[in-house]
Amino acid sequence: MSMMEWAKREVEIASKRERGDKPESEWDYGCACYDSALKAFESLCGDGHSGFSIGITKGILNRLIEGKPLTPIEDTEDVWNVCSRGENGGVATYQCKRMSSLFKDVYPDGTVKYHDNDRYYCIKWDDPNLCWHNGFIGKIYSEMFPLTMPYMPSNKSDVIVCDELLTDRKNGDFDTLAVLYIQRSHGEKVEVNRYFKEGEKSFIEISPEEYEERKKMHEKRQEQEAKAQDEN
């Protein structure tokens, strides 16, 4: 059996399971995805690819699907779209034409900073399925690992492992933040262990000891709320 015949048979089996009791004439999202994958596989086989070259082509296709460039991005004038020209002496912001998540900020004193929104994401240490971005944490991350040109983004994002506490319900969802460590895309674990509490305008850095005290306040609040709920 050829690779193409094998692939067609596999897609047929998977599509049948996906469709279930639906009639053949009824469009099915999952089956359509299987059909598209088969078309891509058929194209690779038709071009004479097999084994090693299919692996290379797969890597290229994955980067295109994820919106990542195939060659390093250079800071040239033609690669940027203007988002803001820095009116009234502010920061001028540009978005990269080749990669929509990449931005350049030009400050009034001539300082240039780059940031890629997809270069990292945050997770809570006890709930890794919950992912988010945080501008405050992003600044800490960028200070530790400045983005420089030419830029070739990794296939994977760095993961910033955090903790969030709430000492007082009136402060919203959280009022205390810990940046514990960063799991780099290439496998390195970088310890951070910096702690912050909510201030009037932004977060204020605190000592590990104060963080532990606020953690006790967080746990006490949880116990009191759980007790009140049981009584009701």
C-alpha positions in Angstrom: 0.0 0.0 0.0 1.4 3.4 -1.0 1.6 6.3 1.5 -1.2 8.1 -0.3 -3.5 5.1 -0.2 -2.7 4.6 3.5 -3.5 8.3 4.3 -6.8 8.2 2.4 -7.8 5.1 4.4 -6.9 6.8 7.7 -8.8 9.9 6.9 -11.8 7.8 5.8 -11.8 6.0 9.2 -11.4 9.2 11.2 -14.1 11.0 9.2 -16.5 8.2 9.7 -16.0 8.3 13.5 -16.2 12.1 13.4 -19.4 12.1 11.4 -21.2 9.5 13.5 -24.9 9.3 12.6 -24.9 12.4 10.4 -25.8 11.9 6.8 -23.0 12.1 4.2 -24.7 15.1 2.6 -24.5 17.2 5.8 -21.3 19.3 6.1 -19.2 18.5 9.2 -16.5 20.8 10.5 -14.2 18.0 11.8 -14.5 16.0 8.5 -13.6 19.2 6.6 -10.4 19.5 8.6 -9.5 15.9 7.8 -10.1 16.6 4.1 -7.9 19.7 4.2 -5.1 17.7 5.9 -5.4 15.0 3.2 -5.1 17.6 0.5 -1.9 19.0 2.0 -0.5 15.5 2.4 -1.5 14.7 -1.2 0.3 17.8 -2.4 3.5 16.8 -0.5 3.4 13.3 -2.0 2.8 14.8 -5.4 5.9 17.0 -5.1 8.0 13.9 -4.4 8.5 14.6 -0.7 9.0 11.8 1.8 10.6 11.3 5.2 13.2 14.0 5.9 11.9 16.6 3.4 8.3 16.2 4.7 9.6 17.1 8.1 11.3 20.2 6.8 8.2 21.2 4.9 6.1 20.6 8.0 8.3 22.9 10.1 7.9 25.7 7.4 4.1 25.2 7.2 3.8 25.3 11.0 5.6 28.7 11.2 3.4 30.1 8.5 0.2 28.8 10.2 1.4 30.4 13.5 2.2 33.7 11.8 5.9 33.5 12.4 8.5 34.7 9.8 10.7 32.3 7.9 13.8 34.5 8.0 15.0 37.0 10.6 13.2 40.4 10.8 15.5 43.5 10.2 14.6 46.9 11.5 14.2 48.6 8.1 11.7 51.4 7.3 9.7 49.3 4.9 8.9 46.6 7.5 6.8 48.9 9.8 3.3 50.4 9.8 2.7 53.5 11.9 0.3 53.0 14.8 1.1 56.3 16.6 3.5 59.1 15.6 4.1 60.2 19.2 2.0 63.3 19.1 2.6 65.9 21.8 6.0 64.5 22.6 4.8 61.0 23.3 6.1 57.5 22.3 5.8 56.7 18.6 4.6 53.1 18.0 5.0 50.9 14.9 3.6 47.5 14.1 5.6 45.0 12.0 4.2 44.1 8.6 5.7 40.7 8.7 4.6 39.7 12.1 1.5 41.3 13.6 2.4 40.6 17.2 5.7 42.6 16.9 5.9 46.3 17.8 8.5 49.0 18.0 8.3 52.0 20.4 10.4 55.0 19.7 10.8 57.4 22.7 11.3 61.2 22.5 15.0 60.8 23.6 15.6 58.4 20.7 15.4 55.2 22.7 14.0 52.2 20.7 12.3 49.2 22.4 10.7 46.2 20.7 8.1 43.9 22.1 6.5 40.7 20.7 3.1 40.0 22.4 3.5 36.3 21.5 7.0 35.9 23.0 5.6 35.0 26.4 2.5 34.2 28.4 1.7 33.9 32.1 0.3 31.0 34.0 -0.6 30.5 37.7 1.7 28.0 39.4 -1.2 25.8 40.6 -3.4 26.2 37.4 -1.2 25.9 34.3 -4.3 25.7 32.0 -5.1 29.4 32.8 -3.0 31.6 30.5 -2.9 35.4 30.2 -0.8 38.4 29.4 0.0 41.2 31.9 1.6 44.5 30.9 3.3 44.9 34.2 4.9 41.4 34.2 5.7 42.0 30.5 7.9 45.0 31.4 9.8 42.8 33.9 10.3 40.1 31.3 11.5 42.6 28.7 14.0 44.1 31.1 15.4 40.6 31.7 15.4 39.5 28.1 15.4 42.6 25.8 14.2 41.9 22.3 16.9 42.9 19.8 17.2 43.0 16.0 17.5 41.1 13.8 14.7 39.1 15.4 13.8 35.4 14.7 11.1 34.3 17.1 11.2 30.9 18.6 8.7 28.2 17.7 7.5 28.3 21.3 6.7 31.0 23.8 8.4 31.6 27.1 6.2 30.8 30.1 6.2 33.1 33.1 5.0 31.2 36.2 3.2 33.5 38.7 1.0 33.6 41.8 -1.8 36.0 42.6 -3.3 36.7 46.1 -6.2 38.7 47.3 -5.9 40.0 50.9 -9.1 42.1 50.8 -12.2 41.4 48.6 -12.7 45.2 48.0 -9.5 45.2 45.9 -11.0 43.1 43.1 -9.6 39.9 41.8 -6.1 40.2 43.2 -3.9 42.7 45.1 -0.7 40.8 45.4 1.5 39.4 42.7 4.5 37.0 42.6 6.7 36.4 39.6 8.2 33.1 40.5 10.2 31.9 37.5 10.4 31.8 33.7 10.5 28.6 31.7 12.4 29.6 28.5 11.3 28.1 25.2 14.7 26.3 24.9 14.2 24.6 28.2 16.2 26.8 30.7 14.4 27.7 34.0 15.2 31.2 35.2 14.4 32.0 38.8 12.8 35.4 39.4 11.2 35.4 42.8 10.0 39.0 42.9 6.9 40.1 44.8 4.5 43.1 44.4 1.5 44.6 46.1 -1.0 46.9 44.6 -0.3 50.6 45.0 -2.2 53.8 44.1 -1.0 53.9 40.5 0.9 50.6 40.0 2.3 47.6 41.7 5.0 48.2 44.4 7.8 45.7 45.0 7.8 44.1 48.4 10.0 41.7 50.4 9.5 37.9 50.4 8.6 38.3 54.1 5.8 40.8 53.4 4.6 38.5 50.6 4.4 35.6 53.0 2.4 37.8 55.4 0.0 38.7 52.7 -0.3 35.1 51.7 -1.5 34.3 55.3 -4.1 37.2 54.9 -5.2 35.6 51.6 -5.7 32.2 53.2 -7.5 33.7 56.2 -9.9 35.5 53.8 -10.6 32.3 52.0 -11.3 30.5 55.2 -13.7 33.2 56.4 -15.6 33.3 53.1 -15.9 29.5 53.1 -17.2 29.5 56.7 -19.7 32.2 55.8 -20.9 30.3 52.8 -21.4 27.1 54.9 -23.4 29.0 57.5 -25.7 30.3 54.8 
